Every structure is written in structure tokens, then in C-alpha cells.
Amino acid sequence: MVRYDARRHGLTEGPQRPFRHYEDLKGLMDFLDITHATVIGLSMGGVIAIDFAIAYPERVEALLPIATGISGGVFTTPFTRRNIEGTTNAIRRGDWEQSFRFYERS
């Protein structure tokens, strides 16, 4: 099993140039000489997994996106939009407790 942090997450650095997360996954698989795999992703990881499966279907044995959306997806419900905006604004203020409350509701 291989698990990695996407750029700007965990201990990884931010991007130095334009990139695509699913290409990072391909690069890691190439480096590790993994020709195909079951790809699992949670939240943003699910978006990456779906994008990878679309770009490289021959490398995906099975796909399991969990609690995810799709690339370019739009948050259409007013409830979800309000909670995302509330989370973002609370983080900007440094109010982590409030940000977690908004996040839990979205």
C-alpha cells in the first residue's frame, strides 16, 4: 500500500510551477514501478483518483472515491456555499473553533 501527501498538504511543499495532482500520482507510480493499482481517495483525494482514472484508465484496477466531488464541480446549494464561505472567513480570522463548526456542517 502506498499513501502520499498532495502538494501543500502534510509535509509536502507548494508547487513551484503549474501542475496537475493526478500527474503527480502517475509520477509517483512510475517512480515506484507500479503499473496498475486500486486507487482510493477521500475528499480531494477522490477528485485526484477520478481524474487519474479518466487520464490513465489502463493503470486503474479499481476506483474507490469517498466523500468526494469532481474536478470543476460547483457547490450549488446555498447551505453548502454558506458553510464553505463561513469556514474560509473563520480561517482568515484565525478562529479555528468556528471554522471547524462550519466545516462539520458542510
C-alpha atoms as one frame of an Amber mdcrd trajectory, in Angstrom:
protein
   0.000   0.000   0.000   1.245   3.473  -0.879  -0.093   6.710   0.538   1.230
  10.144  -0.304   0.518  13.758   0.563  -0.709  16.000  -2.230   1.206  19.223
  -2.746   0.598  21.769   0.043  -0.710  19.004   2.325   1.120  17.177   5.088
   4.850  17.765   4.811   4.959  18.499   1.082   5.927  21.858  -0.360   3.750
  24.031  -2.532   4.063  23.975  -6.302   6.938  25.794  -7.990   5.150  25.744
 -11.369   1.739  24.719 -12.748   0.892  21.084 -12.056  -1.889  18.527 -12.008
  -2.390  16.353  -8.940  -3.215  13.287 -10.999   0.080  13.678 -12.900   1.873
  13.699  -9.523   0.176  10.370  -8.770   1.290   8.985 -12.137   4.836  10.199
 -11.494   4.908   8.505  -8.099   3.566   5.259  -9.552   6.151   5.416 -12.344
   8.942   6.059  -9.828   7.802   3.084  -7.718   7.357   0.934 -10.841   3.649
   0.374 -10.116   1.938  -0.428 -13.419  -1.640  -0.542 -12.130  -3.415  -0.232
  -8.792  -6.630   0.080  -6.884  -6.910   3.830  -6.420  -8.670   5.108  -3.311
  -9.184   8.749  -2.438 -11.017  10.642   0.284 -12.379  14.146  -0.345  -9.836
  15.966  -2.546  -8.009  12.644  -2.906 -11.159  11.258  -4.506 -11.084  14.043
  -7.087  -7.447  13.162  -7.836  -8.342   9.466  -8.079 -11.183  10.148 -10.531
  -9.007  12.448 -12.661  -6.262   9.804 -12.684  -8.717   7.084 -13.728 -10.006
   9.248 -16.583  -6.489  10.106 -17.793  -4.976   6.640 -17.297  -7.761   4.009
 -17.242  -5.320   1.226 -18.107  -3.494   1.836 -14.804  -6.587   1.526 -12.575
  -7.734  -1.914 -11.399 -10.485  -0.438  -9.247 -11.528   3.062  -8.227 -12.909
   3.999  -4.816 -13.631   7.723  -4.385 -15.045   8.503  -0.938 -16.938  11.662
   0.088 -15.726  13.491  -2.981 -16.767  15.642  -5.887 -15.367  16.062  -9.382
 -12.878  18.466 -10.932 -14.572  21.725 -11.743 -17.523  20.807  -9.540 -19.586
  23.708  -8.256 -21.128  23.925  -4.805 -24.664  24.693  -5.853 -26.708  24.572
  -2.682 -26.943  27.789  -0.669 -26.407  25.768   2.544 -23.100  24.338   1.303
 -21.943  27.681  -0.122 -22.669  29.445   3.196 -20.738  26.851   5.177 -17.739
  26.950   2.844 -17.700  30.756   2.958 -18.073  30.645   6.741 -15.190  28.182
   7.048 -12.959  30.307   4.805 -13.759  33.541   6.648 -13.212  31.944  10.065
  -9.818  30.604   8.956  -8.828  34.061   7.684  -9.714  35.492  11.118  -7.773
  32.724  12.838 -10.955  31.450  14.515 -10.250  27.732  14.209 -13.052  26.633
  16.514 -15.647  28.429  14.389 -14.079  27.112  11.179 -14.465  23.517  12.409
 -18.142  24.148  13.226 -18.812  25.421   9.692 -16.774  22.576   8.180 -18.719
  19.925  10.101 -21.982  21.264   8.690 -20.918  21.421   5.031
